[in-house]
Amino acid sequence: MFLRNQIFFLLLFGFSCETKKLDRSDVLARVDGETLTINKARSLSGNIVLQKENIPKLVSNWVTNTALLNRGKAINLEKDSLLIKKRDVFFNELIVSSFINRSFNPNITISKKEVLSYYKNNKTSFFRESDEVFLEHYFTEESSFSKKLNSFFTLNKKTDINISDFLIEVKTIKKGRTSDFFEPYIFNTNKKEVGPIRSKKGYHFFKILNRYKKGSLKGLEQVYDEIHQKLYKQKEMQLSFVFLDSIKNSLEIYINPKYQ
């Protein structure tokens, strides 16, 4: 599988093709009659500036790929009809993808009014299916930092803590969707500060910002981005149909009704 992938990769990008232009840049490597120069390496990398530390790996890959390609050509694989068909199919798909990326650039705007309207008309889809907790999750591997955080939050003591000493996440956790280890600490309590909890990785502390019961309605501010993205995708899909129809209408197309 590795060899087949390497050969296909080479056939696609033409790693062994020699440039016809005069190339006076430094030679990096040779394999039989094939030569890799600085200019050719830059071209194969998309004409980006080559970093010196990346050149050894690039040269190693080129030598390996070129050696494999030469062996493949030695048994006439470049004339294999199945490989040629696969190459042509892939290239056609690449042309289609590139055309769409260049030609289909819809100017889509979603207003607040549209988001609000969608929210009002689809409220049934925004009721919570399980209990949820919105919280801040603090994590540290250091026991001393954990004790300082505990004093600061739960004991209301003035403690010098450096937030950069902790990995902090602000997230919503759904009951039944988190670790069995943490779930009892988060859901089976009414405390607003939970921890420190010691795990195999370190120390955890949870500051509960909000609790939501199963069946409660999510506020618009909580689902705004979700609705915005959904409306954007809907408009994009509609405009893509219009775009495709305009392309098809400019061509003579026949479809056998027998196979419709």
N, C-alpha and C positions, 0 to 999 in steps of 0.2 A: 504493500500500500504506500509506504514511504517513497519507494522508487517511482511508482506511477505518478504520485503527486508532484515529485520533483521534476519529472519529465514534462508533465502538463504545464507546470509553472514556467518552465523554460520555453516551451513552444509558444506560450501566450505572450511572454514579454521579450522573447528573442535575446536571451542573455549572450548568445554566442555570435550574434551578428556583428561583423566588423564594420566600423564606420568608413565610408568612402572618402570623407574629408580628411585632409592632412591633419594629423593629430600629433603635436610635438610635446604634449604633456607627459609627465613621468609615467613609466610603465610600472604597474603594480604587480602583475602576475602574467604568466603564460601557461597555456595548456595546448601542447602540440602547436598548431598554427594559429590558435586563438590568443588574442592579447587583451588584457584589461589595463586601461590607462586611467589616469585621474579624471580626464574629461568624460570618458565612457562610464566610469563609476558614478560620477555626478549625474550623468544623464539617466542611468538606471535607477538612481535614487530620487528622480523627479526634479532634477536641477537644483536641489537644495545645497546649501553649503555643507561640505563634508567635514565632520568633526574628526580630528586625528585619532581619538580613542575608538571611533567606530569603524575605522578602515580595516583593521585586522579581521574583524568578523565578516565584513562585506567581502573582503578578498577570499576568506575561507569558504564562504557560501558560493561565490562565483566559481572558484576552482572545483568544488564538489559538483555543482550544477552543470558546469561545462563538461566535466569528465563524464557524467552520466548521460548528458545529451549526446555527446560524441558516440558513446556506446549504443545509444538508442538509434542514432542515425546509421550506425554500422550494420544494424539488422533491418534497415529500411522502415523504421517506425514512422518517420515523417511522411511516408506514403500510405500509411494504414488508413483505409477509408473510414473506419469507425472513429479514429482520432480526428480526422479532418472534419467529419460531420459534427462531432462534439465541439471542435474549435469554432466552426461556423455558427452553431447554435448559440454558443456563449458570446461570440462577437456581436451577433444580431441583438441579443438581449442587452449587451453593453451599449449599443447604439440607441436602442429604445430608451433605456434608463437615462442616458446622457441627454437625449432630446427632451425628455420630460423635465429633467432638472433645469435645462436652459430655457425652455419655452413656457412651462407652466409655473408661473409665479403669482398666484392669486393674492390680491390685496384684501385681506379679510380683517374686519373689525367687529368686535363683540361689545355692545353697549351694556351699561349697568342695568338699563331697563329690560334688555333681553334676558339677562341673567335672573333678574327678579321675577320676570314673567314665567320663566322655566321653573323656578323654585316654587312659585305659587301653584302652578299647574301640575306639578309632579311631587307634591309633598309626601305622598304615600311611600315614595322610594327613599325618603330621608329619615324614616324612623329607625332607631337603633335596634339591631338584631341581637345585641348582647350588652351587658354592662360594660362601660368604658371608663377609663381614667386618663385624664390629661395631666402630665407630670413632667418634672425635671429629674433626670437621672444623673447622679454624680458617681464617678468611679475613680478609684485610685488603688495602686498596688501597695502603697505605703500605709502602715498601721498608724503612724503618728499623724499623717494628714487626715485619716479617717476620724481619729479622736477629736481633732480640732474642729472638723466639720460638724460632728455630733454636738459638741459644746456650743457651737455657733447657732445651730438651728433648733435643737431640742431643749437645751438647757438655758437658752437666752443669755449666754455669757459672751462678753466681748472678747473675741479671739482674733488674732492676726492670721487670716487665711489668704492664700493666694489662689485665686480661681484657676490660674494657669496650671496649678498642680493637679487638676482634675480633668478627666474626660467628661464632658457634659453634653447630654442630649435632651431636647425638648420634644416630646412625642405623645401620641395617643396610644394607649394599650387597650386591646379588647380582651375581655374575659374568655379564656379558652384558646387564645391566640398567642400566649406568651409562655415562657418557661414555667414548667410545673414547680420549679424551685422557688421562683419569685411570686407566683400568683397568690398564694395565701397571705404573704406579707402585704400585698397591694390591695387585694379585694376583700379580705376577711378582717378588715379593721376600718375604723372611722378616723384614724389619725391622719393629720395633714403632713407630718414628717415621719418617715419610716427608715430606720437604719441606725447604725451601719449594719449591713448584712454581709457576712463573709462567705465568699464562694471560693472555688479552686483558683480563680484568676486574681482575686483581690477583694476590695471592699466596696460595697454599693450603698448609696443613700438615695432615697426617693422623696422629693417634695411634691405633694399632691396639690395641683392647682385647681382641678375641678373633677367632680364625679358625676357620671351620667348613668341613669337606670335604663335597663332594656325597655324598648318601646317608646322612649322619649324622642322628641323631634330634634334633629340637628339644626342649629342656627344657620342662617344664610352665610354668616362670616366663616363658618367652618367648612362649608361645601362650595364656596364661591369659586375657588380655583378649579374644582372638579367640574362644575357646571360650565365654566368658561371654556375649559378644554373640550368638553363634549360638544358644545355649540360650535366651536372652531372646527372640529373634525366633521361635523355635519355639513357646514358650509363648504368646507374643502372638498368633501365628497360630491356635493351638488355641482360645484364649479368644475370638478374633474369630468363629470358626465357631459357638461356643456362643452368643455374643451375637446373631449374625444369625439363628440358628435360633429363639431365643426371640422375636425380633421377628416372624419369619414365622409361627410357631405361634400367635401372637395374632391372626392375620388369616385370612380365608377366601381361599385361593389355589387357582386351577385352572390346570393346564398341560395343554394338548392333547397326549395321548400320541403322537399322530401325528408331532409335531415334537420328540420327546425322543430 
